[in-house]
Amino acid sequence: MFEPIHGSAPKYAGQNKVNPTATILSGALMLRHLGERSAAERVEKAVAEVIAEGKDVTYDLKPTRDDSTAVGTSEMADAIIARL
């Protein structure tokens, strides 16, 4: 089973503000398990690059939680996809 350790975070459902990193990296673990090592490495690298850049990340990855430049779940996921 491949899932984020935090579970589904139902109190944030539909709010577009939860960090998608755990969900995306769970998918990378599944890819690795299925023998798709190269694909898993590309996903992991894309996540690491987006977080390191710090631009298209959710509020919890900003220096302060009230940072107005924080993006939502969808926007962070889109930034990771663009890196792929």
C-alpha positions as CSV (number, residue, x, y, z in Angstrom):
1,M,0.0,0.0,0.0
2,F,1.3,3.4,-0.9
3,E,-0.2,6.4,0.8
4,P,0.8,9.6,2.6
5,I,1.4,8.9,6.3
6,H,-0.8,11.8,7.4
7,G,-3.8,10.1,5.9
8,S,-6.5,12.0,3.9
9,A,-6.6,15.2,6.0
10,P,-10.4,15.4,5.7
11,K,-10.6,18.8,7.6
12,Y,-8.8,20.4,4.6
13,A,-10.8,18.7,1.9
14,G,-11.6,21.0,-1.0
15,Q,-9.6,24.0,0.4
16,N,-6.6,23.7,-2.0
17,K,-4.1,24.4,0.8
18,V,-2.6,21.1,1.7
19,N,1.0,20.3,0.8
20,P,0.9,17.6,-1.9
21,T,4.5,16.3,-1.3
22,A,3.6,13.2,0.7
23,T,1.0,12.1,-1.8
24,I,3.3,12.6,-4.8
25,L,6.3,10.9,-3.1
26,S,4.0,7.9,-2.2
27,G,3.4,7.6,-5.9
28,A,7.2,7.6,-6.4
29,L,7.6,4.8,-3.9
30,M,5.0,2.8,-5.9
31,L,6.9,3.5,-9.1
32,R,10.1,2.3,-7.5
33,H,8.3,-0.9,-6.3
34,L,7.0,-1.5,-9.8
35,G,10.5,-1.4,-11.2
36,E,10.1,2.1,-12.7
37,R,13.2,3.4,-11.0
38,S,14.0,6.1,-13.5
39,A,10.4,7.5,-13.3
40,A,10.6,7.5,-9.5
41,E,13.8,9.4,-9.5
42,R,12.4,12.0,-11.9
43,V,9.4,12.5,-9.6
44,E,11.6,12.8,-6.5
45,K,14.0,15.2,-8.3
46,A,11.1,17.4,-9.5
47,V,9.7,17.6,-5.9
48,A,13.1,18.4,-4.4
49,E,13.7,21.2,-7.0
50,V,10.3,22.9,-6.4
51,I,10.8,22.8,-2.7
52,A,14.4,24.1,-2.9
53,E,13.3,26.9,-5.2
54,G,10.7,27.9,-2.6
55,K,8.5,29.8,-5.1
56,D,5.6,27.5,-5.9
57,V,5.1,25.9,-2.4
58,T,2.3,25.8,0.1
59,Y,2.2,28.0,3.2
60,D,3.8,25.3,5.4
61,L,7.0,25.5,3.3
62,K,7.3,29.3,3.5
63,P,9.4,31.0,6.2
64,T,6.2,32.3,7.8
65,R,2.7,30.7,7.6
66,D,1.1,33.9,6.6
67,D,3.4,34.5,3.5
68,S,1.1,35.9,0.8
69,T,3.2,34.2,-1.9
70,A,2.2,30.7,-0.8
71,V,0.3,28.7,-3.5
72,G,-2.4,26.1,-3.2
73,T,-2.2,22.3,-3.5
74,S,-3.0,22.4,-7.2
75,E,-0.5,25.1,-8.1
76,M,2.3,23.3,-6.2
77,A,1.4,20.0,-8.0
78,D,1.4,21.8,-11.3
79,A,4.9,23.2,-10.6
80,I,6.1,19.7,-9.8
81,I,4.6,18.4,-13.0
82,A,6.2,21.2,-15.0
83,R,9.6,20.1,-13.7
84,L,9.0,16.6,-14.9
